[in-house]
């Protein structure tokens, strides 16, 4: 399962509305190679699922990930911060053994 915080849920809804995307769009969460620690998170809106996609819904937000990414994302929570120490989405990932100083990448 992938989870989403209340604040992240609100920000996703605002971004979706601001982009004029309909209810058929969902949040695609992926893990890609790169970054200081080797793996990085990727967020996009999408409206087409693929054969091996894993589909989750938390707090009314549909989130989809490919099977390979899910192996890294299991039990991860998507958060959003708008504080003084940085603004944006970040992941609380219990599977990450370390992350870089900027928080954009991780390793397992």
GIWOWO-V386846 format. One record per backbone hydrogen bond with DSSP energy under -0.5 kcal/mol. NH is the residue of the N-H (numbers start at 1). CO is the residue of the C=O. If there is no record, write none. Layout:
NH	CO
NH	CO
This chain:
3	76
5	78
9	5
10	6
11	7
12	8
13	9
14	10
15	11
16	12
17	13
18	14
19	15
20	17
21	16
25	22
26	46
27	62
28	26
28	44
29	27
29	64
30	42
32	40
34	38
38	35
39	106
40	32
41	104
42	30
44	28
46	26
53	50
54	65
56	63
58	61
61	58
62	60
63	56
63	61
64	27
65	54
70	66
71	67
72	68
72	69
73	69
74	70
75	1
76	73
77	92
78	3
79	77
79	90
81	88
83	86
86	83
88	81
90	79
92	77
93	91
94	92
96	93
97	107
98	107
100	105
103	100
106	39
107	98
